[in-house]
């Protein structure tokens, strides 16, 4: 479930971006990470699907592979 972020949310990301860029995280990766965090939080709080795996599917397993929340 990917939602288009609101302008206020993007501004927060831009404020955080220099710290991520220092770790060689691109803005594209940061947007996926932020969406992963939001989806993961939603699934944990609502527990609509308790056995749902929330992860970022990517060929870039080195950087984005850590974003895998298995039930």
VEXBA-203274 format. One record per residue (C-alpha): residue number from 1; x, y, z. Coordinates in Angstrom, 1 decimal. Layout:
BEGIN
[NUM; [X; Y; Z]]
...
% end
This chain:
BEGIN
[1; [0.0; 0.0; 0.0]]
[2; [2.0; 3.0; -1.2]]
[3; [0.5; 6.4; -0.7]]
[4; [1.7; 9.6; -2.2]]
[5; [3.2; 11.6; 0.6]]
[6; [1.9; 15.0; 1.6]]
[7; [4.1; 18.0; 1.2]]
[8; [4.6; 18.4; 5.0]]
[9; [5.9; 14.8; 5.1]]
[10; [8.3; 15.4; 2.2]]
[11; [9.6; 18.4; 4.0]]
[12; [10.4; 16.2; 7.0]]
[13; [12.2; 13.8; 4.7]]
[14; [14.2; 16.6; 3.2]]
[15; [15.3; 17.8; 6.7]]
[16; [16.5; 14.2; 7.5]]
[17; [18.0; 13.6; 4.1]]
[18; [21.5; 15.0; 4.7]]
[19; [22.1; 12.5; 7.5]]
[20; [21.0; 9.7; 5.2]]
[21; [23.0; 11.0; 2.3]]
[22; [26.1; 10.9; 4.5]]
[23; [25.4; 7.1; 4.7]]
[24; [25.1; 7.0; 0.9]]
[25; [21.3; 6.6; 1.0]]
[26; [19.6; 8.2; -2.0]]
[27; [16.4; 10.2; -1.8]]
[28; [14.7; 7.3; -3.7]]
[29; [15.9; 4.8; -1.1]]
[30; [14.8; 7.1; 1.7]]
[31; [11.3; 7.4; 0.3]]
[32; [11.1; 3.6; 0.2]]
[33; [12.4; 3.3; 3.7]]
[34; [9.8; 5.9; 5.0]]
[35; [7.0; 4.1; 3.2]]
[36; [8.2; 0.8; 4.7]]
[37; [8.2; 2.3; 8.2]]
[38; [4.7; 3.6; 7.8]]
[39; [3.4; 0.3; 6.4]]
[40; [5.2; -1.6; 9.2]]
[41; [3.8; 0.6; 11.9]]
[42; [0.3; 0.3; 10.4]]
[43; [0.4; -3.5; 10.4]]
[44; [1.8; -3.6; 13.9]]
[45; [-0.8; -1.2; 15.3]]
[46; [-3.9; -2.4; 13.5]]
[47; [-2.9; -6.1; 13.3]]
[48; [-5.3; -6.6; 10.4]]
[49; [-3.0; -9.2; 9.0]]
[50; [-0.8; -10.5; 11.9]]
[51; [1.3; -12.8; 9.7]]
[52; [2.0; -10.1; 7.1]]
[53; [5.6; -9.7; 6.0]]
[54; [6.6; -6.1; 5.4]]
[55; [9.7; -5.7; 3.3]]
[56; [11.3; -3.7; 0.5]]
[57; [11.8; -5.8; -2.6]]
[58; [14.9; -4.7; -4.3]]
[59; [17.9; -6.0; -6.2]]
[60; [19.9; -3.8; -3.9]]
[61; [20.0; -6.4; -1.1]]
[62; [23.1; -4.8; 0.5]]
[63; [21.4; -1.5; 1.5]]
[64; [17.7; -2.2; 1.5]]
[65; [17.8; -5.9; 2.5]]
[66; [17.7; -4.9; 6.2]]
[67; [14.1; -3.6; 5.7]]
[68; [12.4; -7.0; 6.1]]
[69; [10.0; -7.4; 9.0]]
[70; [9.1; -11.1; 9.1]]
[71; [6.2; -12.1; 11.4]]
% end
